Structures are given as C-alpha cells and as structure tokens.
Amino acid sequence: MIFNTNKLIGLLVIAATLTACSSDDETGVKQSADNANANDVSVKTEYGRMEFPRLKGNGNRVLIHYSDDGQLNYAVEWNEAKKSQRWSCYQLYKKNAGGNATRYDAYNNGYPQDPLLPTFLRFAFDPFNGSNYDHGHICPSADRRYSANANYQTFFLTNMQPQYHEFNAGVWLNMENAVRDIARRNNYKFCDTLYICKGGTIDRPTDYTTIRQNLLVPKYFFMAIMRVKDGQYNAMGFWVSHEKNKDTKLAKYAVTIKELEEKTGIDFFCNLPDNREQVIESAAVNANFWGLK
C-alpha cells in the first residue's frame, strides 16, 4: 500500500501528543490491559514508573535509591557479571530539579560503594583511579541538588561509566545541561515531568572495550527523555560516540526513541500503553521544539 508520507508524518506528530491514561510526578501512567511489554510490578511497584525501561533480568540487578526525605532519587540496572551499569533512570520536575545543596566532595572523599550492592558484586577498590578516564555520572550530580543526601547518592560507583575527560566535560555535559534546561524551561511550564533514562552501551561485545581490572568502557552513550505536559507526551533521544568531543551543537545527535531502541537493544518507556508507545517513540524529532541547535 502506498502512503502519503507528509500526511503520515503529520498524523504521527499529532498522535504523539495524545493524552495518556493517567499521570503524576511520582508514578507516571498507570498500566493498562493493552501493554504487553510492561514491567512486572508484582515484584516491585517502582518497576511500573514511566522512566523505567524494560528490565533485562538474567543476571542484571535493579538498585533503587531513595533519598533520606523519602523521594525516589534514581534507579540503576547493574550487570553482575560485567560489573557495569546498563542505565540509570530518574525524573525531573519542579520539586526535585532545583535547590542549592552542596555538591559531594569526591576529590577528597572518594567515590562511595553502593550500599544496595552486595559486597561480592562490587569492585574491591575504585577501578577508575589511574585509568585515565573520568568518573562519568549517568544520573548527574547537578540534577540532584535538592538535598545533600540525594546529591551524595549520585556519586555511587554504580552510577558511573568511564568517560574521556573531553567527553565528560564536553558534549556529555552539554547534553546534561540541555536536558536540565528542558525540565526548567519557562519556569517549569514547558513540562510537568521529564522522564529520563541514560547510560553507555555494554550489552554487545562490539559496543565496548575492556581495560585493566576488567573495567568496561562503552563506545557509545545515550539518553532517552520523555516530556509530559497536561497529560500530553513527547519523546526524543541522544546517541553519541564516546570520543573526545566538546560539541555544543546537539541537534545532530538527536534521534527518535525507536531509533535509540534499535541502537541499544533497550525498550524505553515500556510502561506506556502499547498503542501510544509506538506512536510517541516513532515521532520525528523537532529540534526547535526541544530547543536544540
């Protein structure tokens, strides 16, 4: 069957902003009967939150961090055999995106072990030290300034990936700032909640290298973000090679969520009802809408 391409794209863009079933800043959309790939919330209710991708299981452990004020700070999926994280996911909204809590001093105090990770699954010592790679935050410290405890938790080794300094302080930092700006745009009027899942590629052997102490170094990094405003959803992703790169022009790295899923093998935003998930994730990325250049 021959389709009118312009009409089809228009329908996708319109449909991508369809109102979802139900939402709030803490739990996102309620699961419905037409969601074949949703996470199993009978194990943990948190798995049904909108920022969570489809869990891999099979030797991958989910670590869910709550700050001392009871807020869910962020979550990590940790590969036990590779001793590397697949992703970190979290939310940004007005209540948690601001603040001026003191940044944890990792330079003098070191990067702490994750207390949720059993000792036998941890590195005996910090493998980043002396590796010539930065401790690359996945859930950024700057996204968690609403409390000192929330900020401290972002320094756990399970929230790190090895990154070239010029990447970590360059294009990756610029992407982090862009995502934060989206959440805060127009004094938080652009979106009610931003759902975020980020990481480096570790699933396929061709997507990473291994250095001393069996530390995995991803060849690519990604971000999947989804905006909700008054029950309407829009989503996009970033895909970037792990290279020494200080680029400030980010539109070239923007991809649809469907493209990002094909590149990473991760099913993002799986807790959306399937019909909405398919449309939202296939919608073309409008750089102007997201404020990208």
C-alpha positions in Angstrom: 0.0 0.0 0.0 1.3 3.5 -0.9 1.1 6.1 1.9 1.1 9.9 1.6 4.4 10.5 3.5 3.6 14.1 4.6 0.2 13.1 5.8 1.6 10.1 7.8 4.3 12.3 9.5 1.6 14.8 10.4 -0.5 12.1 11.9 2.4 10.8 13.9 3.2 14.2 15.3 -0.4 14.8 16.3 -0.8 11.4 17.8 2.5 11.8 19.7 0.8 14.4 21.9 -2.2 12.3 22.7 -3.3 12.3 26.3 -2.1 9.4 28.3 -4.2 7.3 30.6 -3.2 8.9 34.0 -0.1 10.6 35.3 1.5 12.3 38.3 5.0 13.4 39.3 5.7 10.2 41.3 4.3 7.2 39.4 3.6 8.3 35.8 1.0 6.5 33.7 -1.0 3.6 35.2 -0.6 0.3 33.3 -3.4 -0.9 31.2 -4.5 -4.1 29.6 -3.0 -3.2 26.2 0.5 -3.2 27.4 2.2 -6.4 26.5 5.8 -5.3 27.3 5.2 -3.6 30.7 7.5 -4.4 33.6 6.1 -6.8 36.2 5.0 -4.6 39.1 4.2 -7.6 41.3 7.9 -7.8 42.0 8.3 -4.1 42.8 5.8 -1.3 42.2 8.6 1.1 41.2 9.2 -1.0 38.1 5.9 0.5 36.7 7.2 4.0 36.8 7.4 5.8 33.4 11.2 6.4 33.5 11.9 2.7 33.8 12.8 0.8 30.6 12.0 -2.9 30.1 14.1 -4.8 32.7 16.6 -7.3 31.2 16.8 -9.7 34.2 19.1 -12.7 33.7 22.0 -11.5 35.9 21.0 -7.8 35.9 20.1 -6.4 39.3 17.9 -3.2 39.8 19.1 -0.8 42.5 16.5 1.7 43.6 17.8 4.7 45.6 15.6 6.8 47.9 16.9 9.9 49.4 16.5 10.5 53.1 13.4 12.6 52.6 11.6 9.6 51.1 11.8 10.7 47.4 12.8 8.1 44.8 16.2 9.6 43.7 17.1 7.3 40.8 17.4 3.7 39.8 20.2 1.6 38.2 20.3 -1.7 36.3 23.6 -3.4 37.2 25.1 -6.2 35.2 26.5 -8.6 37.8 29.0 -10.5 35.6 30.4 -7.4 33.9 30.3 -5.2 37.0 28.9 -2.4 34.9 25.7 -0.5 34.8 23.3 -0.7 31.8 21.4 2.5 32.6 20.3 5.0 35.3 16.7 6.4 35.2 15.1 9.2 37.1 12.5 12.0 36.9 12.9 15.8 36.8 10.1 18.1 37.9 9.9 21.4 39.8 10.1 19.8 43.3 13.4 18.0 42.6 15.1 19.9 39.8 16.1 22.9 41.8 18.0 23.5 45.1 21.5 24.5 46.0 22.6 21.7 48.2 26.4 21.3 48.5 28.0 19.0 45.9 29.6 16.0 47.5 33.4 16.3 47.6 34.5 13.2 45.7 38.0 14.5 45.1 38.8 14.4 48.8 36.4 11.7 50.0 36.4 9.3 47.1 33.5 7.7 45.2 31.5 5.5 47.6 30.4 1.9 47.1 26.7 1.4 46.5 25.2 0.1 49.8 22.5 -1.7 47.9 25.0 -3.8 46.0 26.2 -6.9 47.9 29.9 -6.9 48.7 30.7 -9.9 46.5 29.4 -8.0 43.4 31.5 -4.9 44.0 34.9 -3.9 42.8 37.4 -4.4 45.6 38.6 -0.8 45.0 37.8 2.0 42.7 38.9 0.8 39.2 38.6 4.3 37.7 41.6 5.5 39.7 44.6 5.6 37.5 42.6 4.5 34.4 42.9 7.9 32.6 39.1 8.0 32.4 36.8 10.3 34.3 34.1 9.0 36.6 31.3 9.8 34.2 28.0 10.4 36.1 24.9 8.8 34.5 22.4 10.4 36.8 24.1 13.8 37.0 25.1 15.4 40.3 23.7 18.7 39.0 20.3 17.1 38.6 20.2 16.3 42.3 20.8 19.4 44.3 17.5 19.3 46.2 19.3 17.7 49.1 22.8 16.8 50.2 21.9 13.2 50.5 20.3 13.0 47.0 23.5 14.5 45.6 25.8 12.2 47.5 23.9 9.1 46.1 24.8 10.2 42.6 28.4 9.6 43.4 28.0 5.8 44.0 30.2 3.8 41.7 27.2 2.1 40.3 26.1 5.4 38.8 29.4 5.8 36.9 30.8 4.9 33.5 34.4 5.5 32.3 34.5 8.6 30.1 37.2 10.6 28.4 37.6 13.9 30.2 37.0 15.8 27.0 33.7 13.9 26.5 32.6 14.1 30.2 33.3 17.8 30.4 32.3 18.4 26.8 29.4 17.0 24.7 28.1 14.9 27.6 28.0 17.8 29.9 26.3 19.9 27.2 23.7 17.2 26.8 23.1 17.1 30.5 22.6 20.9 30.6 20.2 20.7 27.6 18.1 18.1 29.4 18.0 20.2 32.6 17.1 23.3 30.6 14.1 21.4 29.0 12.8 20.5 32.5 13.2 24.1 33.7 12.1 25.9 30.6 9.6 28.7 31.1 9.8 28.3 34.8 8.8 24.7 34.6 5.8 25.5 32.4 7.1 23.6 29.4 6.7 20.2 31.1 5.2 18.8 34.2 7.6 15.9 34.4 10.6 14.8 32.4 11.3 11.1 32.4 15.0 10.2 31.7 16.9 7.0 31.1 20.7 7.3 30.3 23.7 5.0 30.0 26.5 3.6 28.0 26.5 0.6 25.7 27.6 -2.6 27.4 25.3 -5.4 26.1 27.1 -6.3 22.9 30.9 -7.0 22.9 31.2 -4.8 19.8 29.9 -1.8 21.8 32.5 -1.6 24.5 36.2 -2.2 25.2 37.7 -3.7 28.4 40.7 -2.2 30.2 42.5 -3.2 33.4 40.6 -4.6 36.3 38.0 -5.8 33.7 36.5 -2.3 33.6 34.2 -1.9 30.6 34.4 1.3 28.6 31.3 2.0 26.4 31.8 3.0 22.8 28.5 4.9 22.7 26.4 6.8 25.2 22.7 7.5 25.1 19.9 9.5 26.7 16.1 8.8 26.3 13.9 11.6 27.5 10.1 11.9 27.6 8.2 15.1 28.4 4.7 15.2 29.8 2.6 18.4 29.9 -1.0 18.3 30.9 -1.2 14.6 30.0 0.4 15.0 26.6 3.7 13.2 25.8 6.7 13.8 23.5 9.9 11.9 23.4 13.4 12.0 21.9 16.8 10.5 22.4 20.5 11.4 22.1 23.0 8.9 20.7 26.7 9.9 20.7 30.0 8.1 20.1 32.4 8.1 23.1 35.1 10.3 21.7 37.0 13.4 22.8 34.3 15.9 21.8 33.2 19.3 23.2 30.4 19.9 20.7 27.8 22.4 21.7 25.5 21.8 18.7 23.4 18.9 19.8 20.7 18.6 17.2 22.8 16.3 15.1 22.8 13.7 17.9 19.0 13.7 18.3 17.2 10.5 17.3 13.7 9.1 17.7 13.2 6.7 20.6 12.6 3.9 18.1 16.0 4.5 16.6 17.6 4.6 20.0 16.0 1.3 20.9 17.3 -0.3 17.7 20.8 1.0 18.5 20.9 0.0 22.2 18.5 -3.0 22.3 16.8 -1.4 25.3 13.0 -1.0 25.3 12.5 2.5 26.7 9.2 3.8 28.3 7.8 0.3 28.1 5.2 1.1 30.7 3.3 3.2 28.2 0.2 1.5 26.7 1.5 -0.1 23.5 -0.6 1.9 21.1 0.7 5.2 22.5 4.2 3.9 23.0 4.6 3.0 19.3 3.4 6.4 18.1 5.3 8.5 20.6 8.5 6.6 20.0 8.3 6.8 16.2 7.5 10.6 16.0 10.2 12.6 14.3 12.4 14.8 16.5 11.6 18.5 16.1 14.9 20.2 17.2 13.2 23.6 17.6 10.5 22.1 19.9 13.3 20.8 22.2 15.4 23.9 22.0 18.3 22.2 20.1 20.7 23.8 17.7 
